[in-house]
Amino acid sequence: MMRKAAIQSAAYDVATQVRAVEDQIESAIAAIAELQGRMIHARSVAGIATATGHEAFEEVAASIGALVTARGGMAKAHMVLKDTQAFVPGLRATGFGDLGECPEESAPAGSADLRVVA
């Protein structure tokens, strides 16, 4: 019985960390997108040419691209971990985080099941 509890505890730790990492990646994407907006605004306020500082703008854009790729990697890892639980003896299926299931592989890109949360 003790081994089963240890397995379930370890799985819980992994599941909660996966959700935390997914949330942190999305927060970073949002922060960088905000930075891009501020950079555009600052250039406009300063009245300087679009080419001025463009290299920095490209680097910020590349950072967003890398984070979007990381987000996709975490989503895939999440699905693999979900499927892997079937191979761990004594591990019951449990969801952590939101109340919905993990996204299906066939779910259309950019779609979401939205719910009102109080």
N, CA, C and O of each residue as an XYZ file, in Angstrom:
472
protein
N       0.830     -1.197      0.000
C       0.000      0.000      0.000
C       0.874      1.260      0.000
O       0.508      2.268     -0.604
N       2.012      1.204      0.667
C       2.880      2.371      0.743
C       3.452      2.726     -0.627
O       3.568      3.905     -0.962
N       3.809      1.717     -1.421
C       4.345      1.953     -2.765
C       3.298      2.628     -3.643
O       3.629      3.529     -4.414
N       2.052      2.209     -3.538
C       0.972      2.808     -4.331
C       0.838      4.297     -3.997
O       0.674      5.119     -4.898
N       0.905      4.638     -2.744
C       0.809      6.041     -2.321
C       1.998      6.841     -2.849
O       1.847      7.990     -3.263
N       3.176      6.228     -2.831
C       4.370      6.915     -3.333
C       4.251      7.168     -4.839
O       4.616      8.240     -5.322
N       3.741      6.183     -5.574
C       3.546      6.336     -7.018
C       2.544      7.449     -7.293
O       2.779      8.303     -8.148
N       1.425      7.442     -6.568
C       0.402      8.458     -6.768
C       0.917      9.852     -6.403
O       0.583     10.832     -7.070
N       1.711      9.941     -5.366
C       2.280     11.218     -4.964
C       3.252     11.745     -6.027
O       3.237     12.930     -6.358
N       4.087     10.860     -6.549
C       5.035     11.260     -7.592
C       4.294     11.704     -8.854
O       4.674     12.687     -9.490
N       3.242     10.980     -9.208
C       2.445     11.344    -10.386
C       1.776     12.698    -10.179
O       1.709     13.508    -11.104
N       1.289     12.940     -8.990
C       0.672     14.231     -8.666
C       1.695     15.355     -8.821
O       1.392     16.403     -9.392
N       2.914     15.132     -8.307
C       3.969     16.137     -8.424
C       4.285     16.448     -9.888
O       4.461     17.610    -10.255
N       4.357     15.414    -10.715
C       4.631     15.608    -12.141
C       3.481     16.375    -12.796
O       3.705     17.327    -13.544
N       2.246     15.950    -12.506
C       1.076     16.585    -13.126
C       0.973     18.062    -12.755
O       0.699     18.897    -13.617
N       1.186     18.385    -11.501
C       1.081     19.785    -11.093
C       2.232     20.610    -11.671
O       2.048     21.785    -11.988
N       3.412     20.010    -11.811
C       4.541     20.735    -12.400
C       4.327     20.961    -13.888
O       4.677     22.019    -14.409
N       3.753     19.975    -14.581
C       3.452     20.140    -16.006
C       2.527     21.338    -16.191
O       2.767     22.185    -17.052
N       1.470     21.410    -15.386
C       0.537     22.539    -15.487
C       1.237     23.860    -15.179
O       0.997     24.860    -15.856
N       2.092     23.870    -14.172
C       2.804     25.103    -13.818
C       3.698     25.561    -14.971
O       3.743     26.749    -15.290
N       4.400     24.632    -15.586
C       5.285     24.980    -16.702
C       4.464     25.497    -17.887
O       4.838     26.487    -18.515
N       3.349     24.832    -18.192
C       2.484     25.302    -19.280
C       2.019     26.735    -19.012
O       2.052     27.581    -19.905
N       1.591     26.997    -17.792
C       1.129     28.342    -17.434
C       2.255     29.364    -17.517
O       2.035     30.488    -17.970
N       3.466     28.991    -17.084
C       4.599     29.910    -17.122
C       5.005     30.244    -18.553
O       5.359     31.385    -18.850
N       4.954     29.264    -19.430
C       5.280     29.518    -20.837
C       4.268     30.493    -21.429
O       4.645     31.428    -22.136
N       2.987     30.279    -21.146
C       1.972     31.189    -21.676
C       2.122     32.589    -21.093
O       1.911     33.573    -21.803
N       2.477     32.698    -19.835
C       2.712     34.013    -19.230
C       3.890     34.718    -19.904
O       3.849     35.925    -20.141
N       4.931     33.956    -20.207
C       6.098     34.532    -20.881
C       5.729     35.004    -22.292
O       6.180     36.064    -22.727
N       4.920     34.233    -23.000
C       4.476     34.649    -24.335
C       3.698     35.962    -24.239
O       3.922     36.880    -25.028
N       2.793     36.045    -23.281
C       1.999     37.265    -23.109
C       2.884     38.459    -22.761
O       2.665     39.560    -23.266
N       3.882     38.248    -21.899
C       4.773     39.341    -21.501
C       5.600     39.834    -22.682
O       5.796     41.039    -22.842
N       6.087     38.912    -23.510
C       6.891     39.321    -24.661
C       6.015     40.026    -25.695
O       6.452     40.988    -26.326
N       4.788     39.555    -25.870
C       3.877     40.230    -26.796
C       3.605     41.657    -26.320
O       3.533     42.584    -27.128
N       3.455     41.825    -25.024
C       3.274     43.174    -24.467
C       4.513     44.023    -24.719
O       4.401     45.201    -25.058
N       5.688     43.433    -24.556
C       6.935     44.147    -24.834
C       6.971     44.612    -26.285
O       7.370     45.744    -26.559
N       6.561     43.755    -27.217
C       6.542     44.153    -28.622
C       5.643     45.370    -28.830
O       6.012     46.310    -29.534
N       4.481     45.347    -28.224
C       3.564     46.482    -28.331
C       4.179     47.752    -27.778
O       4.028     48.825    -28.364
N       4.863     47.640    -26.667
C       5.507     48.813    -26.066
C       6.650     49.325    -26.935
O       6.878     50.531    -27.026
N       7.365     48.402    -27.573
C       8.445     48.817    -28.474
C       7.890     49.602    -29.659
O       8.457     50.619    -30.058
N       6.788     49.130    -30.214
C       6.155     49.821    -31.342
C       5.672     51.198    -30.904
O       5.861     52.188    -31.612
N       5.051     51.252    -29.740
C       4.561     52.534    -29.220
C       5.721     53.507    -28.978
O       5.631     54.684    -29.326
N       6.797     53.012    -28.386
C       7.954     53.873    -28.101
C       8.559     54.424    -29.389
O       8.935     55.595    -29.446
N       8.657     53.589    -30.424
C       9.188     54.057    -31.703
C       8.294     55.147    -32.291
O       8.774     56.142    -32.833
N       6.980     54.936    -32.170
C       6.030     55.915    -32.698
C       6.116     57.234    -31.935
O       6.135     58.308    -32.537
N       6.169     57.145    -30.604
C       6.249     58.353    -29.768
C       7.539     59.115    -30.040
O       7.546     60.345    -30.084
N       8.632     58.377    -30.223
C       9.926     59.014    -30.471
C      10.019     59.568    -31.895
O      10.861     60.418    -32.187
N       9.157     59.083    -32.763
C       9.174     59.580    -34.141
C      10.384     59.124    -34.924
O      10.858     59.847    -35.800
N      10.895     57.937    -34.626
C      12.074     57.440    -35.340
C      11.651     56.447    -36.421
O      10.533     55.931    -36.412
N      12.557     56.198    -37.338
C      12.275     55.303    -38.461
C      12.014     53.880    -37.979
O      12.538     53.442    -36.955
N      11.197     53.178    -38.742
C      10.872     51.790    -38.417
C      12.126     50.920    -38.394
O      12.217     49.988    -37.595
N      13.082     51.213    -39.254
C      14.315     50.424    -39.326
C      15.158     50.551    -38.057
O      15.942     49.660    -37.731
N      14.987     51.674    -37.344
C      15.761     51.881    -36.115
C      15.273     50.902    -35.053
O      14.096     50.902    -34.693
N      16.153     50.097    -34.573
C      15.803     49.112    -33.552
C      15.125     47.865    -34.094
O      14.641     47.034    -33.326
N      15.088     47.730    -35.420
C      14.408     46.585    -36.022
C      15.060     45.262    -35.633
O      14.371     44.258    -35.454
N      16.372     45.257    -35.502
C      17.069     44.023    -35.120
C      16.585     43.531    -33.751
O      16.391     42.332    -33.551
N      16.394     44.461    -32.818
C      15.870     44.083    -31.496
C      14.458     43.526    -31.628
O      14.102     42.553    -30.963
N      13.650     44.153    -32.497
C      12.286     43.697    -32.716
C      12.279     42.274    -33.280
O      11.453     41.454    -32.880
N      13.197     41.977    -34.208
C      13.311     40.626    -34.756
C      13.703     39.614    -33.689
O      13.187     38.496    -33.674
N      14.607     39.996    -32.802
C      15.029     39.090    -31.727
C      13.875     38.784    -30.770
O      13.714     37.649    -30.322
N      13.081     39.802    -30.464
C      11.915     39.609    -29.598
C      10.915     38.682    -30.292
O      10.349     37.789    -29.661
N      10.702     38.897    -31.593
C       9.792     38.043    -32.357
C      10.294     36.597    -32.375
O       9.499     35.666    -32.246
N      11.599     36.403    -32.532
C      12.177     35.057    -32.518
C      11.977     34.397    -31.153
O      11.759     33.188    -31.064
N      12.051     35.199    -30.101
C      11.828     34.668    -28.751
C      10.395     34.171    -28.588
O      10.153     33.131    -27.975
N       9.459     34.919    -29.139
C       8.060     34.466    -29.087
C       7.915     33.156    -29.855
O       7.250     32.231    -29.389
N       8.533     33.079    -31.022
C       8.466     31.842    -31.810
C       9.018     30.648    -31.052
O       8.447     29.558    -31.092
N      10.123     30.856    -30.367
C      10.717     29.768    -29.590
C       9.800     29.341    -28.444
O       9.678     28.154    -28.144
N       9.163     30.313    -27.813
C       8.237     29.982    -26.726
C       6.983     29.274    -27.237
O       6.453     28.389    -26.566
N       6.511     29.656    -28.412
C       5.356     28.971    -29.004
C       5.731     27.518    -29.307
O       4.928     26.610    -29.096
N       6.953     27.302    -29.801
C       7.427     25.939    -30.035
C       7.514     25.171    -28.714
O       7.132     24.003    -28.649
N       8.011     25.819    -27.669
C       8.087     25.183    -26.345
C       6.692     24.845    -25.827
O       6.488     23.791    -25.224
N       5.739     25.735    -26.062
C       4.347     25.494    -25.642
C       3.808     24.232    -26.308
O       3.173     23.402    -25.657
N       4.062     24.094    -27.605
C       3.628     22.895    -28.329
C       4.305     21.643    -27.807
O       3.678     20.590    -27.693
N       5.588     21.760    -27.490
C       6.312     20.623    -26.927
C       5.748     20.183    -25.590
O       5.640     18.989    -25.312
N       5.391     21.155    -24.764
C       4.801     20.819    -23.465
C       3.427     20.178    -23.636
O       3.071     19.261    -22.897
N       2.655     20.661    -24.611
C       1.337     20.062    -24.867
C       1.496     18.605    -25.300
O       0.740     17.736    -24.865
N       2.481     18.344    -26.156
C       2.739     16.965    -26.584
C       3.212     16.111    -25.418
O       2.776     14.970    -25.260
N       4.107     16.662    -24.598
C       4.589     15.927    -23.431
C       3.429     15.605    -22.491
O       3.370     14.511    -21.929
N       2.516     16.547    -22.322
C       1.343     16.357    -21.472
C       0.525     15.165    -21.975
O       0.106     14.317    -21.188
N       0.302     15.107    -23.291
C      -0.471     13.993    -23.865
C       0.251     12.665    -23.677
O      -0.379     11.659    -23.351
N       1.567     12.651    -23.879
C       2.340     11.414    -23.715
C       2.284     10.951    -22.264
O       2.111      9.763    -21.993
N       2.433     11.895    -21.327
C       2.349     11.534    -19.910
C       0.976     10.974    -19.559
O       0.863     10.023    -18.785
N      -0.061     11.567    -20.132
C      -1.427     11.071    -19.890
C      -1.543      9.626    -20.371
O      -2.095      8.777    -19.671
N      -1.019      9.348    -21.573
C      -1.072      7.988    -22.111
C      -0.185      7.023    -21.319
O      -0.505      5.841    -21.193
N       0.920      7.530    -20.792
C       1.871      6.703    -20.056
C       1.296      6.177    -18.747
O       1.697      5.110    -18.281
N       0.360      6.912    -18.147
C      -0.179      6.486    -16.857
C      -0.807      5.094    -16.936
O      -0.890      4.401    -15.922
N      -1.250      4.675    -18.117
C      -1.836      3.343    -18.270
C      -0.809      2.237    -18.029
O      -1.186      1.101    -17.740
N       0.476      2.550    -18.142
C       1.531      1.556    -17.977
C       2.128      1.527    -16.571
O       3.006      0.714    -16.281
N       1.649      2.413    -15.702
C       2.185      2.478    -14.340
C       1.234      1.718    -13.415
O       0.091      2.131    -13.222
N       1.702      0.614    -12.848
C       0.840     -0.186    -11.984
C       0.360      0.617    -10.766
O       1.150      1.284    -10.098
N      -0.923      0.539    -10.498
C      -1.474      1.181     -9.308
C      -1.753      2.665     -9.451
O      -2.160      3.313     -8.487
N      -1.543      3.208    -10.628
C      -1.777      4.638    -10.809
C      -3.181      4.848    -11.353
O      -3.519      4.401    -12.449
N      -3.977      5.531    -10.566
C      -5.342      5.806    -11.008
C      -5.335      7.067    -11.865
O      -4.512      7.961    -11.670
N      -6.253      7.123    -12.806
C      -6.363      8.297    -13.663
C      -6.943      9.448    -12.861
O      -8.042      9.345    -12.316
N      -6.203     10.537    -12.792
C      -6.639     11.712    -12.049
C      -6.294     12.941    -12.860
O      -5.219     13.016    -13.455
N      -7.200     13.905    -12.888
C      -6.928     15.157    -13.578
C      -6.565     16.232    -12.577
O      -7.123     16.279    -11.480
N      -5.644     17.088    -12.942
C      -5.229     18.203    -12.108
C      -5.357     19.471    -12.923
O      -5.255     19.427    -14.149
N      -5.575     20.581    -12.284
C      -5.693     21.846    -13.001
C      -7.136     22.120    -13.341
O      -8.006     22.066    -12.471
N      -7.400     22.416    -14.610
C      -8.777     22.717    -14.989
C      -9.624     21.452    -14.927
O      -9.102     20.355    -14.731
N     -10.910     21.610    -15.090
C     -11.823     20.488    -14.933
C     -11.987     19.669    -16.201
O     -12.619     18.613    -16.166
N     -11.439     20.121    -17.315
C     -11.595     19.424    -18.580
C     -10.524     18.372    -18.789
O      -9.544     18.280    -18.050
N     -10.752     17.587    -19.823
C      -9.772     16.587    -20.211
C      -8.586     17.269    -20.878
O      -8.666     18.438    -21.254
N      -7.500     16.549    -21.022
C      -6.372     17.050    -21.798
C      -6.860     17.232    -23.227
O      -7.746     16.499    -23.666
N      -6.309     18.184    -23.959
C      -6.770     18.378    -25.333
C      -6.501     17.135    -26.165
O      -5.442     16.516    -26.056
N      -7.461     16.783    -26.988
C      -7.291     15.643    -27.887
C      -6.335     16.035    -29.005
O      -6.242     17.209    -29.363
N      -5.631     15.064    -29.550
C      -4.702     15.353    -30.640
C      -5.429     15.887    -31.857
O      -4.863     16.660    -32.629
N      -6.686     15.480    -32.041
C      -7.426     15.893    -33.218
C      -8.148     17.230    -33.040
O      -8.829     17.685    -33.958
N      -8.012     17.863    -31.876
C      -8.676     19.146    -31.642
C      -8.128     20.180    -32.607
O      -6.914     20.267    -32.792
N      -9.016     20.982    -33.239
C      -8.540     21.993    -34.175
C      -7.645     23.017    -33.480
O      -7.894     23.406    -32.339
N      -6.612     23.441    -34.182
C      -5.697     24.435    -33.619
C      -6.450     25.723    -33.342
O      -7.243     26.186    -34.162
N      -6.192     26.292    -32.181
C      -6.813     27.561    -31.820
C      -8.204     27.432    -31.238
O      -8.851     28.444    -30.967
N      -8.684     26.206    -31.038
C     -10.012     26.049    -30.461
C      -9.898     25.835    -28.961
O      -8.870     25.370    -28.469
N     -10.942     26.172    -28.248
C     -10.929     26.013    -26.799
C     -12.351     25.861    -26.299
O     -13.293     26.413    -26.868
N     -12.487     25.102    -25.226
C     -13.760     24.961    -24.543
C     -13.736     25.947    -23.397
O     -13.058     25.717    -22.396
N     -14.469     27.047    -23.528
C     -14.427     28.106    -22.522
C     -15.540     27.905    -21.500
O     -16.648     27.497    -21.848
N     -15.237     28.191    -20.242
C     -16.204     28.091    -19.175
C     -16.117     29.352    -18.321
O     -15.047     29.944    -18.183
N     -17.237     29.752    -17.757
C     -17.244     30.882    -16.826
C     -16.833     30.344    -15.474
O     -17.382     29.347    -15.005
N     -15.869     30.995    -14.844
C     -15.368     30.568    -13.545
C     -15.663     31.668    -12.533
O     -15.352     32.835    -12.768
N     -16.263     31.292    -11.409
C     -16.592     32.283    -10.381
C     -15.428     32.493     -9.471
O     -15.510     33.292     -8.539
